[in-house]
């Protein structure tokens, strides 16, 4: 998604939305420096980006488990590919923006517009200053 289209989407979302997703967002650089993890509302939504372009989904889905555990979340992937974060079933989002891979675990009930908005937040802030997890 190019910058102009993203700006247009944000403007339209703000006009049409009756509520905005006002989440507490924590960004961390885990021990594996190839990844950046985003924690929305203490595990409600988990996002992961990688510093290397075009990362396969299997690698990202494995990485979200061990990087989220550094934040204290229990991420489990069942045999049929269903993810659970702290025993709550989550949907997966896997997308690529300008060669940046974004992998997210979101609530099953989250509306599509909100999913896209949060996905774009992760993409936009992928290079922000990250907190160190102690």
C-alpha positions in Angstrom: 0.0 0.0 0.0 1.6 3.3 -1.0 1.7 6.4 1.2 -1.1 8.3 -0.7 -3.5 5.4 -0.5 -2.7 4.8 3.2 -3.4 8.5 3.9 -6.7 8.3 2.0 -7.7 5.2 3.9 -6.9 6.8 7.3 -8.9 10.0 6.4 -11.9 7.9 5.3 -11.7 5.7 8.4 -11.6 8.7 10.7 -14.7 10.2 9.0 -16.7 7.0 9.0 -15.7 5.6 12.4 -17.7 6.3 15.5 -15.0 5.0 17.7 -11.3 4.7 17.3 -9.1 1.9 18.5 -7.4 3.6 21.4 -5.1 0.9 22.5 -2.1 0.9 24.8 0.6 -0.1 22.3 4.0 -1.4 23.5 6.7 -2.0 21.0 9.7 -4.2 21.7 12.8 -5.4 20.1 13.1 -9.0 21.4 16.4 -10.8 21.9 16.2 -11.9 18.3 17.0 -8.4 16.7 15.6 -9.5 13.3 12.0 -8.9 14.7 10.0 -6.1 16.1 6.9 -7.0 18.2 3.9 -4.9 18.9 1.6 -5.6 21.9 -1.8 -3.9 21.8 -3.8 -3.8 25.1 -1.7 -6.4 26.9 -2.0 -9.2 24.3 -5.4 -8.3 22.8 -3.6 -7.9 19.4 0.0 -9.1 18.8 1.9 -7.9 15.7 5.3 -8.9 14.4 7.5 -7.4 11.7 10.9 -8.6 10.4 13.8 -6.5 9.3 14.4 -8.8 6.3 12.1 -8.5 3.3 9.7 -11.2 2.2 9.7 -13.6 5.1 7.6 -16.7 4.7 4.5 -17.1 6.9 5.8 -20.3 8.5 8.9 -18.5 9.8 6.8 -15.6 11.1 4.3 -17.9 12.8 7.1 -19.7 14.6 8.7 -16.4 15.6 5.6 -14.9 17.1 5.5 -17.7 19.7 9.0 -17.2 21.1 9.0 -13.4 20.8 5.6 -13.0 22.5 6.8 -15.3 25.3 9.5 -12.7 26.1 6.5 -10.3 26.9 4.9 -12.9 29.2 2.2 -14.1 26.7 1.5 -17.8 26.2 1.2 -18.3 22.4 0.1 -21.7 21.3 -0.5 -23.0 17.7 -2.5 -26.1 17.4 -2.0 -28.8 14.8 -4.8 -27.3 12.6 -3.1 -23.9 12.6 -5.3 -22.1 15.1 -3.5 -19.7 17.4 -4.3 -19.0 21.0 -2.9 -16.2 23.1 -3.3 -16.7 26.8 -6.0 -19.3 26.0 -8.0 -17.0 23.7 -8.5 -18.0 20.1 -7.1 -15.5 17.6 -7.3 -15.0 13.8 -4.1 -14.5 11.8 -3.2 -11.8 9.4 -0.2 -12.1 7.1 0.5 -9.3 4.8 3.4 -7.6 3.0 3.8 -3.8 2.7 6.7 -2.5 0.5 8.6 -5.8 1.2 8.0 -5.6 4.9 6.3 -8.7 6.3 3.5 -8.1 8.9 2.1 -11.0 10.9 -0.6 -10.4 13.4 -2.8 -12.3 15.9 -6.2 -10.4 16.3 -9.5 -11.2 18.1 -11.9 -13.2 16.0 -14.6 -10.5 16.5 -12.4 -7.6 15.3 -14.1 -5.9 12.3 -12.2 -5.9 9.0 -11.7 -2.2 8.8 -10.2 -2.2 12.3 -7.9 -5.1 11.3 -6.6 -3.1 8.4 -6.2 0.0 10.5 -4.1 -1.9 13.1 -2.1 -3.7 10.5 -1.2 -0.3 9.0 -0.3 1.0 12.4 2.2 -1.9 12.8 3.6 -1.2 9.3 4.0 2.6 9.9 5.7 2.2 13.3 8.0 -0.7 12.4 11.1 1.6 12.6 10.1 3.5 15.8 12.4 3.4 18.8 11.8 0.2 20.7 11.8 -0.5 24.4 14.1 -3.1 25.8 12.2 -5.9 27.6 13.9 -6.5 31.0 
